[in-house]
Amino acid sequence: MEFTKARKYAAEFTGTALLLATVVGSGIMAETLAGGNVAIALLGNTIPTGAILVVLITMLGPISGAHFNPAVTMVFAIRGEISLSDSIVYVLCQILGGIAGVWAAHLMFDLDLLQFSLKVRSGPPQWFAEAVATFGLVFTILATIKSRPGAVPVAVGLYITAAYWFTASTSFANPAVTIARGLSDTFAGIRPMDIPLFIVFQLTGAIIAAVFCRWLLIEQKENAV
C-alpha cells in the first residue's frame, strides 16, 4: 500500500513522540521506584525503551519506514532511498515529535512542562560512546534489512536494550532524542550545552556505518555469486 506524504510525516511525528514519552516517562517512573538504586532505575528505563521500539517499528514501519531518528534518515537519504525534501520534513517531524513526547511525559507525572536538563553528559568517553552506539544502530538496521527484513523491529529493540548497558552514554544514538531529552530535567536528561557534540558524534558514527555496510554487504553479494 502506498501512503501519502502527510501520513508518512504523521507516522514519524507520532512514533518519535511515543518513543520519547516512553524514554522520559519510564525514566521518571524508574527513578521514583528504584529508591536510589541507579542500576535498577536504568534497567527500568531500558526495558520499556527496547519494547516500545519493537512495537513502533512493527506498526509504523510500513507507513514511513519508522526512522524516528535524523541519523537514520540521513543514511537513507545518502543511499538514495528517500528524497532530500522528504528527509528534511522527516527530521523536522522527528524533532517536534520528540519534544511533544517529552512534554507528554511531564504532564503525565505532574511536572513542569518547560524544563532544561542539568544532567552532565560530556567528555571524550561519552562522545566516543555515542559514535559507537549510532554506528551499531545503523549497522543493525542495514544488515538486518539485507538478511531478514521482517526481523528489523526486534533487532533494533534488542540492540538498543543492549546498548543502554554497554555504552558509557547509555546510547542516545539519535539527534532528535538528544534534543528532546535536553528539555527534561529528569533521569533521562542531558544538559543543552552537551547536545551539540553528542549529535556530531552520532552523525559521524552513522556515516561510518553506512560506508562500512556498503562495502560489507556488496562484498557479501559478490562473493555469493
N, C-alpha and C positions, 0 to 999 in steps of 0.2 A: 504494500500500500504506500502511495506517495503522499506525504504530508506537506501542507503549506508551510511557507517560511514562518508565518505567525505562530503556528503550532510548534514548530521546532524551537523558536525563541522562547515560547512559553514553557516548553519542557526543560530548557536549560535554566531558566529563571527558577522554576518551581523545584527542580531537582537540586539545584545548588542551595536554595533556601531550606529545603528539608534536610540536606546534609549538614548545614551549619547549625540548624536548630538542634540536630542530634548531637553534634560535636560539643557545642556550648552547653546545651541542656543537660546532657549526660555528665559533662564535667562538673556542673554545679551540683547535680544530684549526688554524684560520686564523692565529691569533696565533703558534702554535708553529712553523708552517711559513713564515711571512712574513719571518722574520729581521729583525724590527724595522720593516719597511715597513708603516705603518699603512694606507695606501691599498690595498695588496694584501690585508691582513688584513680590511679592511672589505668588499672585493669577495668574499673567500672566505666571509664571513658573509652577504652579501646574496643571492648566487645560491641557496644551499640554502634560505634562508627563503622567497624567492619561489616556488621549485619545490615545497616541501612544502605551501604554501598551495593551489596548484593541485590537488595530489593529495588533500589532506584535504577541501577543499570539494567536489571531484568525488565522492568516495566517501561522505562523511558528510552532505552537503547534503540528500539525500532523506530522511534519518532525522531530523535535528534542525534543519535549516536551516543548520548549520555556522557558527554565530555565532563561537564561540571568543573572545568579546570582550564584556565587560559594556556597553561603549558601544553596540555594535551591538544587543545585546539590549534595552537601554533604548530605542533608537529604534523597534524593532519593537513594544515594549510601548506606547509613545506612539501609535503608528499603530494600535493595537488588534489586532495580528496575533499576539500572544502574551499570555497572561493574566498578571496580576501575580504570582500564586503560582508559575507556571511560570518566569517571568523571574527571580524570586528564587532558585529552585533552579538555574537555568541559571548565574547569576552565581556561586553558591557552587561549583558543579561546575567552572566555568572557573578560579576562583582555586585550588582544590585541585588540579585537573589541572595547572595551570601550575607549581605548587610541585613536584608529583610529577615533572614533566618536567625541571625544574632538577636535582632530586636524581638522576634517572637519568643526566643528563649528567655530573654529578660522579662517580658510580660508574663510568661507562664510562671516564673519564680518570683514575681513581685519585686523586681529590681529596677533601678533607674534605667530608662530606655537608652539614654545617651551616656556613653561611658568611653573612657580611653584607658587601655590597659597600662598597668605599671609593672607587669612581669618582664624581667630582663631575660632576653634570649639573644645573646650576642657572643662573638668570638669565633676564631677560626674553626674550632671543632664543630660548632653548631652550623656554621656556614657550609663546611665540607659535608656534614651530615645531610643537609638539605639537597646538595648536589647528588649525593649517593641515593637518597630517598626518591628523588624525582627521576633519576636515571632508572632505578629499579621499577618504578611505577610504569614509566613509558615502555621499558623493556618488556615488562609483564604484559601490557596491553598489546603491543605489536607482535610479540612472539606467540601469544595465545590466539590472537586473531588468525595468524598464519597456520597454527597447528590444530586449533579446536575452537572456532568462533563462539560456539554455544557456551563455552566454559568461562568466557571473559568476566561475567558478573562475579562468579565465585572466586576466580583467580585474583581479581582486583581487591575484593573484600578481604581475602586471606592475606594478600601481600601487605595491605595497609595495617591489618591486625598485627602482623609480624613486625612491620617497620616501626610501629609505635614503640617497640621494645628494643630493637637492635640499633636504632639511630639515636644519637645524642640529643637531637632536636625533637624527638617524638614524631618525626615525619609529617610535617605540614604538606610538603610536596605539591603545593597548589597556590599560585599567587592570589586567587580570589579568596580562598580560605584564609590566607595570611592577612590580607587586607581586612577582612571581616572580623577576624579574631583580635585585631588591634583595637576594635571598638567594644571590647568586652573585658572588663577588669575582673575576670573570674579565673578559674582553674586553667582554662584553655587559652588564655590571653597571651598577647605579645605586645611589647611597647611599640607604639607607632614608629619611633626612631629606629627600631631594629628591623622594620619591614623591608626597606629597600634592598639591603644586602641578602636577605632571605630570598627575595624574588630574583635577584641577579643569579644566585647560585642554583635556584630551581630551574630557571630557563637554561642555564648552562648545562645542567645535568640532563634536561630533556633533549637538547640538541645533540649532545654526545650519544645519548641512547638512540636517537633517530638515525644518526650516521652509522653507529655500530650495527643496528638492526638491518639497515640497508645492505651492508656488507655481509653480515652473517646469514640473513635469510636468502639473499640472492645466491651466495655461495652454496647454501644448502640445496637450493633448487638445481643449480648447475651440476653439483656432484651427484644428485639423484638421477639426473639424465645420463 
